[in-house]
Amino acid sequence: MSDKHRVVVIGSGFGGLFATKALRRADVQVTLIDRTSHHLFQPLLYQVATGILSEGEIAPPTRDILRRQKNARVLLGTVETIDLEARTVTHTVVDRTTVTPYDSLVVAAGAGQSYFGNDHFAEFAPGMKSIDDALELRGRIFGAYEMAELEDDPLKLDAWLTFVVVGAGPTGVEMAGQIAELSRRTLKGNFRTFDPSTTRVVLLDAADKVLGTFGDDLAEHAKHELEGMGVEVQLGAMVVDVDRYGIVVKDRDGSTRRLESRTKIWAAGVAASPLGEQLAAQSGAELDRSGRVLVQRDLSLPGHPEVYVIGDMMGLDRLPGVSPVAIQGAKHVAKQIRAEAAGRTERKDFQYFDKGSMATISRFRAVASIGRIHLRGFIAWVAWLALHLLYLTAFKNRFTALMHWAVSFIGRGRAERTATYQQVFARTELMKAQRGSVEDRPSIGATSQPLENLSLDSGSQGPPR
Ligand SMILES: Cc1cc2nc3c(=O)[nH]c(=O)nc-3n(C[C@H](O)[C@H](O)[C@H](O)COP(=O)(O)OP(=O)(O)OC[C@H]3O[C@@H](n4cnc5c(N)ncnc54)[C@H](O)[C@@H]3O)c2cc1C
């Protein structure tokens, strides 16, 4: 190894990848470690889940993106330990453990789904944070229609054709809009025993607005549009229980009710990477309610100017967990590391420039809030399209995504409807295996169970109710 300034970057998401790229011309040696081998464009996960895009289009290989950056290497593995005293990062992959020393450390391990203390909901209401999640959801969504085709009990049929999306932020709105569109356009004529356009899509939130951060006018517009597409928007509705067959909701007046639904999707909360807890325990830094590390104004860890925390793991001025915060933070810390490697020690405060937010509601309809400018409808959708094309990594992905959008938005097809048994059932089977309750089950992938013996919303076996 060279004696250059050693930078370790944890995470190849927006924060980690952009920090690494911004160090391209610096006289440093960068080691980027991630538990996946790809850079994931999370804002388009919902399109993988609903069959519009393939996973490869939104998750190109990190080492291919960085192939020309000679001062960077990419290592696969899950970071288990950060030792602030020894200045090392330990990561494992399969049975191999690697310890990497650093002079500067950038921690950008992002956030996971939060069930607000009800982690058992995850078995029946998967979230959407990774390619695994999106492919599992794809299998569950299209699988629910397959189950509906087999069903002759009208009540059970209704449950298969009821999709509940929890959380009316951008992800929930996009997901609900796409399921409505799928049922009304794409699946037309695909089934013989029921009409997919009778699908019930429910979008729930405990708050009293959809897209609460977009301003009242856009929130109202989005709700109106969703309802026009047949989505039932239920606000002031807090989820109090989730099981295989449905979801229990508490309304504002304190009453509870149950919705029978075999497919629930959780788009409600986030919790920062548990690596934040390690940093806090060793440095005395504080964590906010979502587990984000409260950093100094230069984005460093209190007492550790050589360690930076950025993106969804970073707590500063209540900045939101969105990609521009991660990208701008990445560029800021790269600049400081570059200066440090060149022997300068000046530190600057991070200044965030809010470029606004946007969310699609359906094809050709979106909302965008850019400072005081509020766009809606087709013009907002064109802005969404242009921005997402710009930020999708790699020209090939931009080109194929554009083709798939043409297929889905101008036509009514969806090119990516394939899902495998393993994608649908592996996560829940693994959860059960970890709980030690599955000694006698067939191993994942070895199962040859007929579809009707597997529950699409629990992964467990047994007769459908
Ligand atoms: C469904 C969805 C939709 C979104 N839509 C938008 C949107 O429309 N606009 C917007 O601006 N933002 C959106 N966001 C938020 C945006 O994606 C995040 O703010 C951004 O990805 C944060 O970047 P990050 O680098 O902090 O984390 P991430 O991009 O999440 O990257 C974290 C990386 O760390 C890796 N990692 C985690 N733990 C470990 C470990 N222990 N060891 C090794 N590697 C690890 C992960 O594999 C991942 O690659 C969306 C997020 C989601 C989930």
The ligand as an ORCA input file, in Angstrom:
! r2SCAN-3c Opt
* xyz 0 1
  C     -37.940      4.456     -1.620
  C     -37.148      5.722     -1.487
  C     -37.445      6.809     -2.286
  C     -36.709      7.988     -2.189
  N     -37.019      9.034     -2.993
  C     -36.272     10.160     -2.951
  C     -36.515     11.237     -3.831
  O     -37.433     11.184     -4.646
  N     -35.710     12.333     -3.753
  C     -34.683     12.403     -2.864
  O     -33.959     13.399     -2.842
  N     -34.437     11.413     -1.988
  C     -35.197     10.286     -2.013
  N     -34.943      9.263     -1.142
  C     -33.913      9.447     -0.114
  C     -32.530      9.239     -0.666
  O     -32.473      8.059     -1.428
  C     -31.563      9.182      0.510
  O     -31.651     10.403      1.205
  C     -30.138      8.967      0.052
  O     -30.026      7.721     -0.593
  C     -29.197      9.023      1.248
  O     -27.902      8.745      0.832
  P     -26.897      8.010      1.830
  O     -25.616      7.886      1.090
  O     -26.918      8.646      3.139
  O     -27.539      6.569      2.042
  P     -27.867      5.437      0.997
  O     -28.034      5.980     -0.362
  O     -28.983      4.688      1.615
  O     -26.555      4.542      0.989
  C     -26.132      3.844      2.114
  C     -25.217      2.734      1.666
  O     -24.593      2.178      2.795
  C     -24.569      0.781      2.688
  N     -24.479      0.238      4.039
  C     -25.358      0.371      5.052
  N     -24.896     -0.212      6.162
  C     -23.697     -0.734      5.841
  C     -22.727     -1.482      6.563
  N     -22.874     -1.777      7.856
  N     -21.624     -1.893      5.903
  C     -21.426     -1.604      4.596
  N     -22.319     -0.899      3.876
  C     -23.426     -0.464      4.486
  C     -25.846      0.451      1.956
  O     -25.749     -0.812      1.305
  C     -25.955      1.609      0.972
  O     -25.331      1.312     -0.253
  C     -35.662      8.074     -1.241
  C     -35.367      6.978     -0.423
  C     -36.104      5.809     -0.547
  C     -35.770      4.627      0.323
*
